[in-house]
């Protein structure tokens, strides 16, 4: 079964750090680009970051650039998001999503597999 | 404010046809980048509905169709059913932002 399972969310104080993980199974992980997408409570979807199959190209939304770092370990079929200097506006459900392509053309495509998300709450 | 603009809500009676628009600019849809559509049922993760402007993944009913022209795209749903009540999002790539962008989402209500 094709599956993405996120973990690592929780309640954290402003200014602190958190690391999210996404475990992939059921497909050849290192063939595809991967992404993080978030959704604040009651709000729409916001793309956060994407990484190509070989980590050769990485992009970030302006809202997280310089604070968040995406990475992947193809040997472990895992995707990560290191979140530093967290702010209240980072409070959201964070989804891990699989791209339908490898990202080789440096253009992100559609996201065909999504996890169930992990909730991050930034509050004092 | 989202880079891609969608109407906040649309509605229709069972059996009717509804369309949801997605308006972008020359750095995303107008630049030739594909548009993709997602359906998000309450309390669940988004599901890919249309990719590459008009392609349906396996398992998506042909009641759902997508099109693109110029700087805009549309999602059409025919034979509206109660189970179609959900939030719908368009997505594309933006070269100015060097990233993927979503529309603000459209809530579909089946009357």
Interface residues (C-beta under 8 A of the other chain):
Chain A: X35 X37 X44 X45 X46 X47 X50 X59 X60 X61 X62 X95 X100 X107 X108 X109 X110 X111 X112 X114 X115 X116 X117
Chain B: X2 X33 X34 X36 X38 X40 X45 X46 X47 X48 X51 X52 X57 X87 X89 X91 X93 X97 X98 X99 X100 X101 X102 X103 X104 X105
